Amino acid sequence: METNDQNYRVLLYYKYTPLEDPESFADEHRAFCNELGLRGRIWVSKEGINGTVSGTVEQTQKYMDYMHQHPLFHDMPFKVDKHHKHAFKKMIVRPKKELVTWRLKKNVDPNKKTGKRLSPKEFYEMLQRDDVIVLDGRNDYEYDIGHFRGAIRPDVKTTREFPEWIRKNMSQYKDKPIITYCTGGIRCEKLTALMLEEGFKEVYQLDGGIITYSQDPEVKGQLFDGKCYVFDERISVRINQVEDKIVGKCSHCGKPEDRYINCKYDPCHKQHICCPECEEKYEGYCTTECKERDLQKAAKEASAS
């Protein structure tokens, strides 16, 4: 049964390593994952692999063992979270042009140029320095339900908006030490490389991202407020094991809240922070306009039939 407490695990991982034939690799890898019974989302490209999968403890262990026997991925770190069921509905393995969609004009190889990596303890210590600039390397909606204390909120909805946003909003910090972070670490690989290319002098990244930080037995996720947005059915996970602070606000009433729901109107389907009371009051719609459009759509479908 899928409901046994902690019987499942969610794996988060990536590796920048040259992959000659992503299409063939994707086909073979998809077959292997389906054979194991895993579910999740895996991107492969000539840059390497970027994935999140869920499965039983046995299934995920077999997957990690298999990957660590592969010559390209033998040293690939896995972030492992316990869970009570699958975190995905199906298994997707897809070749892509980039592991993360940056669309940079100049090709950046994180194996050759990237920001200095910080362990969770080193990152925690730098967070408390007055001269350090903390930059969230994720999208704005991820920041809104949880972030490191004092971090700059990027006004971006997609990763490819970052280069222009940095040029317009971060240039005054080029001579300051800057620490960056993201969910699992992959976005900061190129984000910090981009900043170094733009002339920033001292750039660091949280090695392993927020998930690794949360699992460090010494740091225990401290100084992260709210929850961490994740790209699976869990939507968010707790990071700070010492204090549980809510930083998000219901998009309807403004009450402190850290849960996202999808707008009930399918053509919109916008994820928005919503408290249980407002979810009931507004019937799951993000705006009254979406509710009206959905009612009009239903009325048209009813009259057509």
Secondary structure, DSSP 8 states (H G I E B T S, - for coil): -TTSTT-EEEEEEEEE---S-HHHHHHHHHHHHHHHT-EEEEEEETTEEEEEEEEEHHHHHHHHHHHHTSTTTTT--EEEEEESS-S-SSEEEEE-S-SS----SS---TTTS--EEE-HHHHHHHHT-TT-EEEE-S-HHHHHHEEETT-B----SSGGGHHHHHHHHSGGGTTSEEEEE-SSSHHHHHHHHHHHHTT-SEEEEETTHHHHHHH-TTTTTTTEEEEEE-SSTT-EEE--SS------B-TTT--B---EEE-SSTTT--EEE--HHHHHHTTT-SSHHHHHHHHHHHHHHHHH-
